[in-house]
Amino acid sequence: MPGWHSSVFMLREMNDFETDVICKELEISTSYLWVLLHRARARLANGIK
């Protein structure tokens, strides 16, 4: 997984960080966070298949 996807996925899914904390830490918008999470989950799902 590319760097941004991996970072966002790990912070949200593995470390259970809140959305606003991740956005503030990475200096990204909430909508971009959700785009990155969607892409990360899709890559992970494709890798499992």
DSSP file (Angstrom, degrees, kcal/mol; ACC not computed):
  #  RESIDUE AA STRUCTURE BP1 BP2  ACC     N-H-->O    O-->H-N    N-H-->O    O-->H-N    TCO  KAPPA ALPHA  PHI   PSI    X-CA   Y-CA   Z-CA
    1    1 A M              0   0    0      0, 0.0    39,-0.0     0, 0.0     5,-0.0   0.000 360.0 360.0 360.0 136.3    0.0    0.0    0.0
    2    2 A P     >  -     0   0    0      0, 0.0     4,-2.7     0, 0.0     5,-0.2  -0.165 360.0 -98.2 -59.8 160.7    1.4    3.5   -0.8
    3    3 A G  H  > S+     0   0    0      1,-0.2     4,-2.7     2,-0.2     5,-0.2   0.866 118.9  44.4 -50.3 -53.2    2.5    5.7    2.1
    4    4 A W  H  > S+     0   0    0      1,-0.2     4,-2.5     2,-0.2     5,-0.3   0.925 115.2  48.8 -62.6 -44.8   -0.6    7.9    2.6
    5    5 A H  H  > S+     0   0    0      1,-0.2     4,-2.4     2,-0.2     5,-0.2   0.928 114.0  46.4 -60.8 -45.1   -3.0    4.9    2.3
    6    6 A S  H  X S+     0   0    0     -4,-2.7     4,-2.7     2,-0.2     5,-0.2   0.926 112.9  48.8 -64.1 -46.3   -1.0    2.9    4.8
    7    7 A S  H  X S+     0   0    0     -4,-2.7     4,-2.4    -5,-0.2     5,-0.2   0.940 114.6  44.2 -59.9 -49.5   -0.6    5.7    7.3
    8    8 A V  H  X S+     0   0    0     -4,-2.5     4,-2.4    -5,-0.2     5,-0.3   0.916 114.5  49.5 -63.8 -44.1   -4.3    6.6    7.2
    9    9 A F  H  X>S+     0   0    0     -4,-2.4     4,-2.8    -5,-0.3     5,-0.8   0.929 112.6  47.0 -62.4 -45.9   -5.4    3.0    7.4
   10   10 A M  I  X>S+     0   0    0     -4,-2.7     5,-2.2    -5,-0.2     4,-0.9   0.919 113.7  47.7 -63.3 -44.3   -3.1    2.2   10.3
   11   11 A L  I  <5S+     0   0    0     -4,-2.4     6,-2.8    -5,-0.2    -1,-0.2   0.915 122.2  34.3 -63.3 -42.5   -4.1    5.3   12.3
   12   12 A R  I  <5S+     0   0    0     -4,-2.4     4,-0.4     4,-0.2    -2,-0.2   0.955 129.9  26.7 -79.7 -52.4   -7.8    4.7   11.8
   13   13 A E  I  <5S+     0   0    0     -4,-2.8    -3,-0.2    -5,-0.3    -2,-0.1   0.851 130.9  30.9 -87.2 -36.4   -8.3    1.0   11.8
   14   14 A M  I  <<S+     0   0    0     -4,-0.9    -3,-0.2    -5,-0.8    -4,-0.1   0.863 130.8  31.4 -91.4 -40.2   -5.4   -0.3   13.9
   15   15 A N  S   <S-     0   0    0     -5,-2.2    -3,-0.2    -6,-0.2    -4,-0.1   0.498  96.0-133.9 -99.0  -5.4   -4.8    2.5   16.4
   16   16 A D        +     0   0    0     -4,-0.4    -4,-0.2    -6,-0.3     2,-0.1   0.830  39.7 171.9  58.2  37.6   -8.5    3.6   16.5
   17   17 A F        -     0   0    0     -6,-2.8    -1,-0.2    -7,-0.2     2,-0.1  -0.481  35.3-108.3 -74.4 149.0   -7.7    7.3   16.1
   18   18 A E     >  -     0   0    0     -2,-0.1     4,-2.1     1,-0.1     3,-0.2  -0.419  25.5-114.6 -74.5 153.4  -10.6    9.7   15.6
   19   19 A T  H  > S+     0   0    0      1,-0.2     4,-2.6     2,-0.2     5,-0.2   0.908 114.5  50.8 -55.3 -48.3  -11.1   11.3   12.2
   20   20 A D  H  > S+     0   0    0      1,-0.2     4,-2.1     2,-0.2    -1,-0.2   0.845 109.0  52.0 -64.1 -33.2  -10.4   14.9   13.4
   21   21 A V  H  > S+     0   0    0     -3,-0.2     4,-2.6     2,-0.2    -1,-0.2   0.923 111.1  46.8 -67.5 -44.4   -7.1   13.8   15.1
   22   22 A I  H  X S+     0   0    0     -4,-2.1     4,-2.8     2,-0.2     5,-0.2   0.934 112.7  49.4 -62.8 -46.9   -5.9   12.1   11.9
   23   23 A C  H  X>S+     0   0    0     -4,-2.6     5,-1.7     1,-0.2     4,-1.1   0.903 113.6  45.7 -61.0 -42.3   -6.8   15.1    9.8
   24   24 A K  H  <5S+     0   0    0     -4,-2.1    -1,-0.2    -5,-0.2    -2,-0.2   0.926 114.3  48.1 -66.6 -44.5   -5.0   17.5   12.1
   25   25 A E  H  <5S+     0   0    0     -4,-2.6    -2,-0.2     1,-0.2    -1,-0.2   0.903 122.1  33.6 -63.7 -42.7   -1.9   15.3   12.4
   26   26 A L  H  <5S-     0   0    0     -4,-2.8    -1,-0.2    -5,-0.2    -2,-0.2   0.485 104.7-126.7 -93.4  -3.8   -1.6   14.8    8.7
   27   27 A E  T  <5 +     0   0    0     -4,-1.1     2,-0.3    -5,-0.2    -3,-0.2   0.939  64.3 129.8  55.8  52.5   -2.9   18.2    7.7
   28   28 A I      < -     0   0    0     -5,-1.7    -1,-0.2    -6,-0.2    -2,-0.1  -0.881  60.0-101.8-129.0 162.4   -5.6   16.9    5.3
   29   29 A S     >  -     0   0    0     -2,-0.3     4,-2.0     1,-0.1     5,-0.1  -0.392  30.0-115.1 -80.3 162.1   -9.3   17.5    5.0
   30   30 A T  H  > S+     0   0    0      1,-0.2     4,-2.1     2,-0.2     5,-0.2   0.902 116.3  52.6 -62.6 -42.0  -11.9   15.1    6.2
   31   31 A S  H  > S+     0   0    0      1,-0.2     4,-1.8     2,-0.2    -1,-0.2   0.892 108.8  49.4 -64.9 -37.9  -13.1   14.3    2.7
   32   32 A Y  H  > S+     0   0    0      2,-0.2     4,-2.6     1,-0.2    -1,-0.2   0.874 107.3  56.2 -67.6 -35.6   -9.6   13.5    1.6
   33   33 A L  H  X S+     0   0    0     -4,-2.0     4,-2.6     1,-0.2    -2,-0.2   0.934 107.7  47.7 -58.1 -46.5   -9.2   11.2    4.6
   34   34 A W  H  X S+     0   0    0     -4,-2.1     4,-2.3     2,-0.2    -1,-0.2   0.854 110.3  52.3 -66.6 -34.2  -12.3    9.2    3.6
   35   35 A V  H  X S+     0   0    0     -4,-1.8     4,-2.4     2,-0.2    -1,-0.2   0.937 111.2  47.0 -63.5 -46.3  -11.0    9.0    0.0
   36   36 A L  H  X S+     0   0    0     -4,-2.6     4,-2.5     1,-0.2    -2,-0.2   0.902 112.4  49.6 -63.0 -41.5   -7.7    7.6    1.3
   37   37 A L  H  X S+     0   0    0     -4,-2.6     4,-2.6     2,-0.2     5,-0.2   0.911 110.3  50.6 -63.9 -41.7   -9.4    5.1    3.6
   38   38 A H  H  X S+     0   0    0     -4,-2.3     4,-2.3     1,-0.2    -2,-0.2   0.932 112.8  45.9 -61.0 -45.9  -11.7    3.9    0.8
   39   39 A R  H  X S+     0   0    0     -4,-2.4     4,-2.4     2,-0.2    -2,-0.2   0.893 112.5  50.7 -65.1 -39.9   -8.7    3.4   -1.5
   40   40 A A  H  X S+     0   0    0     -4,-2.5     4,-2.3     2,-0.2    -2,-0.2   0.924 111.6  47.2 -64.2 -44.4   -6.7    1.6    1.2
   41   41 A R  H  X S+     0   0    0     -4,-2.6     4,-2.6     2,-0.2    -1,-0.2   0.892 111.8  51.2 -64.4 -39.2   -9.6   -0.7    2.0
   42   42 A A  H  X S+     0   0    0     -4,-2.3     4,-2.4    -5,-0.2    -2,-0.2   0.917 110.8  47.9 -64.5 -43.5  -10.1   -1.5   -1.7
   43   43 A R  H  X S+     0   0    0     -4,-2.4     4,-2.0     2,-0.2    -2,-0.2   0.906 112.8  49.1 -63.0 -41.4   -6.4   -2.3   -2.2
   44   44 A L  H  X S+     0   0    0     -4,-2.3     4,-1.5     2,-0.2    -2,-0.2   0.924 111.2  49.0 -64.3 -44.5   -6.5   -4.5    0.9
   45   45 A A  H  X S+     0   0    0     -4,-2.6     4,-1.4     1,-0.2    -2,-0.2   0.900 111.8  49.0 -62.8 -41.3   -9.6   -6.3   -0.4
   46   46 A N  H  < S+     0   0    0     -4,-2.4    -1,-0.2     1,-0.2    -2,-0.2   0.846 109.2  53.4 -67.0 -33.3   -8.0   -6.8   -3.8
   47   47 A G  H  < S+     0   0    0     -4,-2.0    -1,-0.2     1,-0.2    -2,-0.2   0.798 107.8  50.6 -70.7 -28.8   -4.8   -8.2   -2.2
   48   48 A I  H  <        0   0    0     -4,-1.5    -1,-0.2     1,-0.2    -2,-0.2   0.810 360.0 360.0 -78.2 -31.5   -6.8  -10.7   -0.2
   49   49 A K     <        0   0    0     -4,-1.4    -1,-0.2    -5,-0.1    -2,-0.1   0.492 360.0 360.0 -63.8 360.0   -8.7  -12.1   -3.2
